[in-house]
């Protein structure tokens, strides 16, 4: 990723895929993409974004293992979507001011 806008577009694509296929049908390739996006966020200095992505990944893994409920995953998905939306709207300052 070269900038925040591209990273947010990738997040949007993955979240759309998850919403269309359903939380219970997340493919391993999607988990890999999330891991890559997390690394890209770290490279861009997006600490909050990286934290939200990592938390989302961990809850997804817990859900797939039967240790978390769907509401917990949905909450993290909503938080990540909110972050993505506000990063794109916040063009004047640091994305970490969110």
SVG drawing of the C-alpha trace seen along z (x, -y; Angstrom):
<svg xmlns="http://www.w3.org/2000/svg" viewBox="-25 -20 31 44">
<polyline fill="none" stroke="black" stroke-width="0.4" points="0.0,0.0 1.3,-3.4 -1.3,-5.5 -4.2,-5.6 -6.8,-5.9 -5.6,-2.6 -5.6,-0.9 -9.1,-2.0 -10.2,-0.8 -8.8,2.6 -10.5,2.7 -13.8,1.7 -13.4,4.5 -12.8,7.1 -15.7,5.8 -18.0,5.9 -16.9,9.5 -17.6,10.5 -21.0,8.8 -22.0,10.5 -20.8,14.0 -21.6,13.9 -19.4,13.9 -19.6,17.7 -18.2,18.2 -15.0,16.2 -12.4,17.9 -8.8,18.4 -7.6,16.2 -9.7,13.3 -7.8,13.9 -4.5,13.7 -5.6,10.4 -6.5,9.0 -3.0,9.9 -1.5,8.1 -3.6,5.0 -2.6,5.0 1.1,5.0 0.4,2.2 -1.3,0.1 1.8,0.5 4.0,-0.6 1.8,-3.7 1.9,-4.5 -1.8,-3.9 -1.6,-2.5 -5.3,-2.7 -6.2,-1.0 -3.6,1.7 -5.0,2.3 -8.6,2.6 -7.6,4.9 -5.6,7.1 -8.5,7.2 -10.9,8.1 -8.6,11.0 -8.4,12.4 -12.1,12.3 -12.7,13.9 -10.3,16.7 -12.1,17.1 -15.5,17.2 -14.3,19.8 -13.0,21.9 -16.4,21.5 -15.0,19.3 -16.7,16.0 -20.2,15.1 -21.4,13.4 -22.2,10.2 -18.6,9.8 -17.5,10.2 -20.1,7.7 -19.1,5.2 -15.4,5.3 -16.6,5.2 -18.6,2.1 -15.7,0.4 -13.4,1.2 -15.9,-0.2 -16.3,-3.4 -12.6,-3.8 -12.2,-3.3 -14.9,-5.8 -13.5,-8.5 -9.9,-8.1 -11.2,-8.9 -13.1,-11.9 -10.2,-13.2 -7.9,-14.6 -6.7,-17.6 -4.9,-16.0 -3.4,-12.8 -5.5,-9.7 -4.7,-8.9 -6.7,-12.0 -9.8,-9.9"/>
</svg>
